[in-house]
Amino acid sequence: MDALSDVLTLLKPVSYAFRGLDAGERWALSYPAGTGIKCYAVYSGACWLRVQGVDTAMYLRAGDFVLLAQGRAFRFDSQADVPAIDAENFFPKCR
């Protein structure tokens, strides 16, 4: 196994969801602080990741992957000054 698979196996995830987003121009999605870990991958293009309580935003490009721990709100965006849409209302609910 690779290192990421080893980490995920140790964490023993009990659920998962897959969603895709194809965005352009000016956009922003916000996610509330929650429980569990979150994994995101940038397939093409680029965006910013801004995590609550972290002063520096992270610029993500195609091929980048992030693993976020629980407890902090965060957002993905094209620019910091774009008002964010709540991701929980944007994406359909998983069942």
The first five atom37 places (N, CA, C, CB, O) and aatype in JSON, in Angstrom:
{
  "aatype": [12, 3, 0, 10, 15, 3, 19, 10, 16, 10, 10, 11, 14, 19, 15, 18, 0, 13, 1, 7, 10, 3, 0, 7, 6, 1, 17, 0, 10, 15, 18, 14, 0, 7, 16, 7, 9, 11, 4, 18, 0, 19, 18, 15, 7, 0, 4, 17, 10, 1, 19, 5, 7, 19, 3, 16, 0, 12, 18, 10, 1, 0, 7, 3, 13, 19, 10, 10, 0, 5, 7, 1, 0, 13, 1, 13, 3, 15, 5, 0, 3, 19, 14, 0, 9, 3, 0, 6, 2, 13, 13, 14, 11, 4, 1],
  "atom_mask": [
    [1, 1, 1, 1, 1],
    [1, 1, 1, 1, 1],
    [1, 1, 1, 1, 1],
    [1, 1, 1, 1, 1],
    [1, 1, 1, 1, 1],
    [1, 1, 1, 1, 1],
    [1, 1, 1, 1, 1],
    [1, 1, 1, 1, 1],
    [1, 1, 1, 1, 1],
    [1, 1, 1, 1, 1],
    [1, 1, 1, 1, 1],
    [1, 1, 1, 1, 1],
    [1, 1, 1, 1, 1],
    [1, 1, 1, 1, 1],
    [1, 1, 1, 1, 1],
    [1, 1, 1, 1, 1],
    [1, 1, 1, 1, 1],
    [1, 1, 1, 1, 1],
    [1, 1, 1, 1, 1],
    [1, 1, 1, 0, 1],
    [1, 1, 1, 1, 1],
    [1, 1, 1, 1, 1],
    [1, 1, 1, 1, 1],
    [1, 1, 1, 0, 1],
    [1, 1, 1, 1, 1],
    [1, 1, 1, 1, 1],
    [1, 1, 1, 1, 1],
    [1, 1, 1, 1, 1],
    [1, 1, 1, 1, 1],
    [1, 1, 1, 1, 1],
    [1, 1, 1, 1, 1],
    [1, 1, 1, 1, 1],
    [1, 1, 1, 1, 1],
    [1, 1, 1, 0, 1],
    [1, 1, 1, 1, 1],
    [1, 1, 1, 0, 1],
    [1, 1, 1, 1, 1],
    [1, 1, 1, 1, 1],
    [1, 1, 1, 1, 1],
    [1, 1, 1, 1, 1],
    [1, 1, 1, 1, 1],
    [1, 1, 1, 1, 1],
    [1, 1, 1, 1, 1],
    [1, 1, 1, 1, 1],
    [1, 1, 1, 0, 1],
    [1, 1, 1, 1, 1],
    [1, 1, 1, 1, 1],
    [1, 1, 1, 1, 1],
    [1, 1, 1, 1, 1],
    [1, 1, 1, 1, 1],
    [1, 1, 1, 1, 1],
    [1, 1, 1, 1, 1],
    [1, 1, 1, 0, 1],
    [1, 1, 1, 1, 1],
    [1, 1, 1, 1, 1],
    [1, 1, 1, 1, 1],
    [1, 1, 1, 1, 1],
    [1, 1, 1, 1, 1],
    [1, 1, 1, 1, 1],
    [1, 1, 1, 1, 1],
    [1, 1, 1, 1, 1],
    [1, 1, 1, 1, 1],
    [1, 1, 1, 0, 1],
    [1, 1, 1, 1, 1],
    [1, 1, 1, 1, 1],
    [1, 1, 1, 1, 1],
    [1, 1, 1, 1, 1],
    [1, 1, 1, 1, 1],
    [1, 1, 1, 1, 1],
    [1, 1, 1, 1, 1],
    [1, 1, 1, 0, 1],
    [1, 1, 1, 1, 1],
    [1, 1, 1, 1, 1],
    [1, 1, 1, 1, 1],
    [1, 1, 1, 1, 1],
    [1, 1, 1, 1, 1],
    [1, 1, 1, 1, 1],
    [1, 1, 1, 1, 1],
    [1, 1, 1, 1, 1],
    [1, 1, 1, 1, 1],
    [1, 1, 1, 1, 1],
    [1, 1, 1, 1, 1],
    [1, 1, 1, 1, 1],
    [1, 1, 1, 1, 1],
    [1, 1, 1, 1, 1],
    [1, 1, 1, 1, 1],
    [1, 1, 1, 1, 1],
    [1, 1, 1, 1, 1],
    [1, 1, 1, 1, 1],
    [1, 1, 1, 1, 1],
    [1, 1, 1, 1, 1],
    [1, 1, 1, 1, 1],
    [1, 1, 1, 1, 1],
    [1, 1, 1, 1, 1],
    [1, 1, 1, 1, 1]
  ],
  "atom_positions": [
    [[0.84, -1.19, 0.0], [0.0, 0.0, 0.0], [0.88, 1.25, 0.0], [-0.95, 0.0, 1.22], [2.03, 1.21, 0.42]],
    [[0.31, 2.35, -0.48], [1.01, 3.62, -0.42], [0.78, 4.27, 0.94], [0.55, 4.56, -1.57], [-0.05, 3.79, 1.72]],
    [[1.48, 5.35, 1.22], [1.4, 6.01, 2.54], [-0.01, 6.53, 2.84], [2.4, 7.16, 2.62], [-0.49, 6.39, 3.96]],
    [[-0.68, 7.12, 1.86], [-2.03, 7.64, 2.09], [-2.99, 6.5, 2.43], [-2.54, 8.41, 0.86], [-3.79, 6.64, 3.34]],
    [[-2.91, 5.4, 1.71], [-3.77, 4.25, 2.01], [-3.52, 3.74, 3.43], [-3.53, 3.11, 0.99], [-4.46, 3.36, 4.13]],
    [[-2.26, 3.73, 3.85], [-1.93, 3.31, 5.21], [-2.59, 4.22, 6.24], [-0.41, 3.3, 5.4], [-3.17, 3.74, 7.22]],
    [[-2.51, 5.53, 6.03], [-3.11, 6.5, 6.97], [-4.62, 6.31, 7.01], [-2.76, 7.95, 6.57], [-5.21, 6.25, 8.09]],
    [[-5.25, 6.22, 5.85], [-6.71, 6.06, 5.82], [-7.15, 4.75, 6.47], [-7.22, 6.11, 4.39], [-8.19, 4.71, 7.12]],
    [[-6.38, 3.71, 6.33], [-6.68, 2.43, 6.97], [-6.62, 2.58, 8.49], [-5.7, 1.33, 6.5], [-7.47, 2.05, 9.2]],
    [[-5.62, 3.29, 8.98], [-5.51, 3.51, 10.43], [-6.67, 4.34, 10.98], [-4.19, 4.21, 10.75], [-7.11, 4.13, 12.11]],
    [[-7.18, 5.28, 10.17], [-8.27, 6.15, 10.62], [-9.62, 5.44, 10.62], [-8.35, 7.37, 9.74], [-10.56, 5.91, 11.24]],
    [[-9.72, 4.33, 9.93], [-10.94, 3.51, 9.87], [-12.18, 4.35, 9.5], [-11.16, 2.83, 11.22], [-13.12, 4.45, 10.29]],
    [[-12.2, 4.94, 8.31], [-13.37, 5.72, 7.92], [-14.62, 4.85, 7.86], [-13.14, 6.4, 6.56], [-14.56, 3.68, 7.47]],
    [[-15.76, 5.44, 8.26], [-17.01, 4.69, 8.26], [-17.96, 5.16, 7.16], [-17.69, 4.82, 9.62], [-18.97, 4.51, 6.91]],
    [[-17.66, 6.26, 6.52], [-18.5, 6.72, 5.42], [-17.65, 7.56, 4.47], [-19.71, 7.53, 5.94], [-16.55, 8.01, 4.81]],
    [[-18.19, 7.75, 3.29], [-17.5, 8.59, 2.33], [-18.51, 9.18, 1.35], [-16.4, 7.79, 1.58], [-19.62, 8.67, 1.21]],
    [[-18.12, 10.24, 0.7], [-18.94, 10.86, -0.34], [-17.99, 11.37, -1.41], [-19.84, 12.01, 0.23], [-16.87, 11.77, -1.13]],
    [[-18.45, 11.36, -2.63], [-17.66, 11.87, -3.74], [-18.47, 12.95, -4.44], [-17.27, 10.72, -4.74], [-19.64, 12.75, -4.76]],
    [[-17.84, 14.07, -4.66], [-18.5, 15.16, -5.37], [-17.48, 15.81, -6.29], [-19.11, 16.2, -4.39], [-16.29, 15.86, -5.98]],
    [[-17.95, 16.3, -7.39], [-17.08, 17.01, -8.32], [-17.57, 18.44, -8.49], [0.0, 0.0, 0.0], [-18.75, 18.73, -8.3]],
    [[-16.67, 19.31, -8.84], [-17.01, 20.71, -9.06], [-16.22, 21.2, -10.26], [-16.72, 21.58, -7.8], [-15.0, 21.05, -10.32]],
    [[-16.92, 21.79, -11.19], [-16.29, 22.41, -12.35], [-16.64, 23.89, -12.26], [-16.78, 21.76, -13.73], [-17.76, 24.29, -12.59]],
    [[-15.7, 24.7, -11.82], [-15.97, 26.11, -11.57], [-15.06, 26.99, -12.42], [-15.79, 26.45, -10.08], [-13.96, 26.59, -12.8]],
    [[-15.53, 28.18, -12.7], [-14.75, 29.14, -13.46], [-15.1, 30.55, -13.02], [0.0, 0.0, 0.0], [-16.03, 30.76, -12.24]],
    [[-14.36, 31.51, -13.52], [-14.56, 32.92, -13.16], [-14.34, 33.11, -11.66], [-15.98, 33.39, -13.56], [-13.37, 32.59, -11.1]],
    [[-15.24, 33.85, -11.01], [-15.13, 34.13, -9.57], [-16.1, 33.22, -8.81], [-15.43, 35.65, -9.27], [-17.3, 33.2, -9.1]],
    [[-15.57, 32.46, -7.85], [-16.41, 31.54, -7.11], [-15.82, 31.27, -5.74], [-16.59, 30.22, -7.89], [-14.63, 31.49, -5.52]],
    [[-16.66, 30.79, -4.82], [-16.19, 30.39, -3.48], [-17.24, 29.48, -2.84], [-15.93, 31.65, -2.58], [-18.44, 29.74, -2.93]],
    [[-16.77, 28.42, -2.21], [-17.62, 27.5, -1.46], [-17.08, 27.4, -0.04], [-17.69, 26.1, -2.14], [-15.88, 27.2, 0.16]],
    [[-17.97, 27.54, 0.95], [-17.54, 27.44, 2.35], [-18.08, 26.15, 2.95], [-18.01, 28.66, 3.16], [-19.16, 25.69, 2.61]],
    [[-17.3, 25.59, 3.87], [-17.65, 24.36, 4.56], [-17.57, 24.63, 6.06], [-16.69, 23.18, 4.15], [-16.6, 25.23, 6.52]],
    [[-18.58, 24.21, 6.83], [-18.55, 24.44, 8.27], [-17.56, 23.52, 8.97], [-19.95, 24.24, 8.87], [-17.14, 22.51, 8.42]],
    [[-17.2, 23.9, 10.17], [-16.4, 22.99, 11.0], [-17.22, 21.74, 11.22], [-15.98, 23.66, 12.37], [-18.44, 21.82, 11.43]],
    [[-16.6, 20.61, 11.19], [-17.36, 19.38, 11.34], [-16.54, 18.3, 12.0], [0.0, 0.0, 0.0], [-15.43, 18.53, 12.47]],
    [[-17.1, 17.12, 12.03], [-16.4, 15.98, 12.6], [-15.81, 15.16, 11.46], [-17.35, 15.11, 13.47], [-16.24, 15.27, 10.31]],
    [[-14.85, 14.37, 11.77], [-14.24, 13.52, 10.77], [-13.21, 14.25, 9.92], [0.0, 0.0, 0.0], [-13.04, 15.46, 10.03]],
    [[-12.54, 13.49, 9.09], [-11.54, 14.07, 8.2], [-12.17, 14.32, 6.83], [-10.3, 13.14, 8.08], [-13.16, 13.69, 6.46]],
    [[-11.58, 15.22, 6.11], [-12.03, 15.54, 4.75], [-10.83, 15.42, 3.81], [-12.66, 16.98, 4.68], [-9.72, 15.85, 4.15]],
    [[-11.05, 14.82, 2.65], [-10.0, 14.67, 1.64], [-10.45, 15.35, 0.36], [-9.69, 13.16, 1.37], [-11.59, 15.19, -0.07]],
    [[-9.57, 16.11, -0.24], [-9.88, 16.81, -1.49], [-8.7, 16.69, -2.44], [-10.23, 18.31, -1.22], [-7.54, 16.72, -2.02]],
    [[-9.01, 16.57, -3.71], [-7.99, 16.51, -4.75], [-8.36, 17.5, -5.85], [-7.84, 15.06, -5.32], [-9.53, 17.66, -6.19]],
    [[-7.36, 18.16, -6.4], [-7.57, 19.07, -7.52], [-7.19, 18.31, -8.78], [-6.74, 20.4, -7.37], [-6.02, 17.97, -8.99]],
    [[-8.17, 18.05, -9.61], [-7.95, 17.27, -10.83], [-7.38, 18.14, -11.96], [-9.26, 16.62, -11.29], [-6.46, 17.73, -12.66]],
    [[-7.93, 19.34, -12.12], [-7.42, 20.27, -13.12], [-7.65, 21.69, -12.61], [-8.11, 20.05, -14.51], [-8.47, 21.92, -11.73]],
    [[-6.92, 22.63, -13.17], [-7.07, 24.02, -12.74], [-6.37, 24.29, -11.43], [0.0, 0.0, 0.0], [-5.4, 23.63, -11.07]],
    [[-6.9, 25.27, -10.69], [-6.3, 25.69, -9.43], [-7.33, 26.43, -8.59], [-5.05, 26.58, -9.67], [-8.34, 26.91, -9.11]],
    [[-7.08, 26.52, -7.3], [-7.95, 27.27, -6.39], [-7.18, 27.56, -5.11], [-9.26, 26.49, -6.08], [-6.06, 27.07, -4.91]],
    [[-7.78, 28.35, -4.26], [-7.22, 28.64, -2.94], [-7.97, 27.84, -1.89], [-7.29, 30.17, -2.62], [-9.18, 27.62, -2.01]],
    [[-7.26, 27.41, -0.86], [-7.84, 26.8, 0.33], [-7.56, 27.73, 1.5], [-7.26, 25.35, 0.6], [-6.41, 28.07, 1.76]],
    [[-8.61, 28.13, 2.19], [-8.47, 29.0, 3.36], [-9.12, 28.29, 4.55], [-9.14, 30.42, 3.12], [-10.3, 27.95, 4.52]],
    [[-8.33, 28.06, 5.59], [-8.79, 27.32, 6.76], [-8.92, 28.3, 7.93], [-7.81, 26.16, 7.12], [-8.02, 29.1, 8.19]],
    [[-10.04, 28.22, 8.63], [-10.3, 29.08, 9.78], [-9.17, 28.94, 10.79], [-11.66, 28.72, 10.44], [-8.79, 27.82, 11.16]],
    [[-8.63, 30.06, 11.24], [-7.57, 30.06, 12.23], [-6.17, 29.91, 11.66], [0.0, 0.0, 0.0], [-5.2, 29.92, 12.41]],
    [[-6.05, 29.77, 10.34], [-4.75, 29.67, 9.69], [-4.56, 30.94, 8.87], [-4.64, 28.37, 8.79], [-5.37, 31.24, 8.0]],
    [[-3.5, 31.67, 9.15], [-3.3, 32.98, 8.52], [-2.98, 32.93, 7.04], [-2.2, 33.69, 9.22], [-3.34, 33.84, 6.3]],
    [[-2.32, 31.89, 6.59], [-1.88, 31.82, 5.21], [-2.76, 30.87, 4.4], [-0.42, 31.36, 5.14], [-2.99, 29.73, 4.79]],
    [[-3.26, 31.37, 3.27], [-4.03, 30.52, 2.36], [-3.08, 29.62, 1.58], [-4.9, 31.38, 1.38], [-1.91, 29.95, 1.39]],
    [[-3.6, 28.48, 1.15], [-2.79, 27.54, 0.38], [-3.3, 27.52, -1.06], [-2.83, 26.1, 1.01], [-4.49, 27.33, -1.31]],
    [[-2.39, 27.73, -2.01], [-2.75, 27.68, -3.43], [-2.61, 26.25, -3.91], [-1.85, 28.64, -4.27], [-1.53, 25.65, -3.82]],
    [[-3.7, 25.69, -4.4], [-3.73, 24.31, -4.86], [-3.79, 24.26, -6.38], [-4.92, 23.55, -4.24], [-4.53, 25.03, -7.0]],
    [[-3.03, 23.36, -6.96], [-2.98, 23.18, -8.42], [-3.35, 21.73, -8.76], [-1.57, 23.53, -8.98], [-3.42, 20.87, -7.89]],
    [[-3.59, 21.5, -10.04], [-3.9, 20.14, -10.5], [-2.85, 19.17, -9.97], [-3.96, 20.09, -12.04], [-1.65, 19.42, -10.07]],
    [[-3.32, 18.07, -9.41], [-2.44, 17.07, -8.84], [-2.26, 17.19, -7.34], [0.0, 0.0, 0.0], [-1.74, 16.27, -6.71]],
    [[-2.68, 18.32, -6.75], [-2.55, 18.49, -5.3], [-3.68, 17.77, -4.58], [-2.55, 19.99, -4.92], [-4.78, 17.62, -5.1]],
    [[-3.38, 17.32, -3.36], [-4.32, 16.61, -2.51], [-4.2, 17.18, -1.11], [-4.05, 15.07, -2.52], [-3.09, 17.42, -0.64]],
    [[-5.32, 17.4, -0.43], [-5.28, 17.87, 0.95], [-6.12, 16.97, 1.83], [-5.78, 19.33, 1.04], [-7.16, 16.45, 1.4]],
    [[-5.68, 16.78, 3.04], [-6.37, 16.01, 4.06], [-6.6, 16.96, 5.22], [-5.56, 14.72, 4.49], [-5.63, 17.44, 5.82]],
    [[-7.86, 17.25, 5.54], [-8.18, 18.23, 6.58], [-8.74, 17.51, 7.81], [-9.2, 19.27, 6.06], [-9.61, 16.65, 7.7]],
    [[-8.23, 17.88, 8.96], [-8.71, 17.32, 10.23], [-10.02, 18.0, 10.62], [-7.65, 17.49, 11.35], [-10.39, 19.03, 10.06]],
    [[-10.69, 17.42, 11.58], [-11.97, 17.96, 12.04], [-11.81, 19.25, 12.84], [-12.7, 16.93, 12.88], [-10.72, 19.56, 13.33]],
    [[-12.91, 19.98, 12.96], [-12.96, 21.09, 13.9], [-12.73, 22.48, 13.36], [0.0, 0.0, 0.0], [-12.86, 23.43, 14.12]],
    [[-12.4, 22.65, 12.09], [-12.18, 24.0, 11.55], [-12.99, 24.18, 10.27], [-10.69, 24.25, 11.27], [-13.02, 23.31, 9.4]],
    [[-13.64, 25.32, 10.18], [-14.33, 25.67, 8.94], [-13.26, 25.99, 7.89], [-15.31, 26.88, 9.15], [-12.14, 26.36, 8.22]],
    [[-13.64, 25.85, 6.63], [-12.7, 26.16, 5.56], [-13.47, 26.52, 4.31], [-11.75, 24.96, 5.29], [-14.69, 26.35, 4.24]],
    [[-12.76, 27.03, 3.31], [-13.37, 27.37, 2.04], [-12.39, 27.18, 0.91], [-13.89, 28.8, 2.04], [-11.17, 27.3, 1.09]],
    [[-12.93, 26.88, -0.25], [-12.18, 26.86, -1.5], [-12.69, 28.05, -2.31], [-12.34, 25.49, -2.28], [-13.89, 28.32, -2.33]],
    [[-11.77, 28.75, -2.99], [-12.22, 29.88, -3.78], [-11.25, 30.24, -4.88], [-12.44, 31.07, -2.89], [-10.12, 29.75, -4.94]],
    [[-11.73, 31.12, -5.76], [-10.88, 31.66, -6.81], [-10.18, 32.93, -6.34], [-11.69, 31.94, -8.09], [-9.08, 33.25, -6.8]],
    [[-10.83, 33.66, -5.42], [-10.29, 34.9, -4.87], [-10.87, 35.13, -3.48], [-10.61, 36.12, -5.8], [-12.01, 34.74, -3.2]],
    [[-10.1, 35.75, -2.61], [-10.51, 35.94, -1.22], [-11.74, 36.84, -1.07], [-9.37, 36.52, -0.43], [-12.5, 36.69, -0.12]],
    [[-11.94, 37.78, -1.99], [-13.03, 38.75, -1.83], [-14.38, 38.28, -2.38], [-12.65, 40.03, -2.5], [-15.34, 39.04, -2.37]],
    [[-14.46, 37.04, -2.85], [-15.71, 36.51, -3.39], [-16.58, 36.0, -2.24], [-15.43, 35.38, -4.43], [-16.11, 35.19, -1.43]],
    [[-17.84, 36.45, -2.16], [-18.73, 35.9, -1.12], [-18.93, 34.41, -1.36], [-20.1, 36.65, -1.12], [-19.14, 33.97, -2.49]],
    [[-18.87, 33.64, -0.3], [-18.94, 32.17, -0.42], [-20.38, 31.67, -0.35], [-18.11, 31.51, 0.68], [-21.22, 32.22, 0.36]],
    [[-20.62, 30.62, -1.09], [-21.87, 29.87, -1.03], [-21.63, 28.7, -0.07], [-22.33, 29.37, -2.46], [-20.56, 28.08, -0.1]],
    [[-22.61, 28.4, 0.77], [-22.51, 27.29, 1.7], [-22.52, 25.98, 0.91], [-23.67, 27.32, 2.75], [-23.5, 25.68, 0.23]],
    [[-21.45, 25.22, 0.98], [-21.31, 23.97, 0.21], [-22.4, 22.97, 0.56], [-19.94, 23.35, 0.45], [-22.82, 22.2, -0.3]],
    [[-22.86, 22.97, 1.81], [-23.9, 22.02, 2.21], [-25.22, 22.3, 1.49], [-24.12, 22.07, 3.72], [-26.02, 21.39, 1.29]],
    [[-25.44, 23.54, 1.09], [-26.64, 23.89, 0.33], [-26.42, 23.77, -1.17], [-27.1, 25.31, 0.67], [-27.37, 23.61, -1.94]],
    [[-25.17, 23.84, -1.59], [-24.83, 23.8, -3.01], [-24.88, 22.38, -3.57], [-23.44, 24.38, -3.23], [-25.45, 22.14, -4.64]],
    [[-24.29, 21.44, -2.84], [-24.25, 20.05, -3.3], [-25.47, 19.29, -2.81], [-22.98, 19.36, -2.81], [-25.95, 19.54, -1.7]],
    [[-25.98, 18.36, -3.61], [-27.09, 17.54, -3.13], [-26.65, 16.66, -1.96], [-27.65, 16.66, -4.28], [-25.48, 16.29, -1.86]],
    [[-27.56, 16.34, -1.1], [-27.26, 15.5, 0.06], [-26.96, 14.07, -0.37], [-28.44, 15.52, 1.06], [-27.61, 13.53, -1.25]],
    [[-25.95, 13.48, 0.27], [-25.63, 12.08, 0.04], [-26.53, 11.23, 0.93], [-24.12, 11.78, 0.31], [-26.89, 11.63, 2.04]],
    [[-26.88, 10.06, 0.44], [-27.74, 9.17, 1.24], [-27.0, 7.92, 1.61], [-29.02, 8.81, 0.49], [-27.55, 7.05, 2.28]]
  ]
}
